[in-house]
């Protein structure tokens, strides 16, 4: 199993934000029309903290 070195936060069409490993970035089935994406983040914990901030700022809906 490969170790993922980077994570991205990607906004989906329903305004939720998903944390996606860099190797799955091209496989997203339902991206947001604006293509909003944040990252890369070196650690999953860092991406989670950023996603919480985006939810609090109203840029993403909680899951």
C-alpha positions, 0 to 999 in steps of 0.5 A: 500500500502506498503512503499518501504524502498530500491531501486536498480539500475539494468542494463537491457539487452539493457544497460539501467539502471532501478530503481527498488524497492526491492520488485520487484527485482526478477520480472525483465523480461530482466536482463543484462547477467552480472547481474550488480546491484547497491544498496541498496539505502534508498531513491529514490532521492539517486538512481536517482542521482546514476543512473545519475552518471552511465549514465555519466560514460558510464555504462548505456544508458539513457532511 
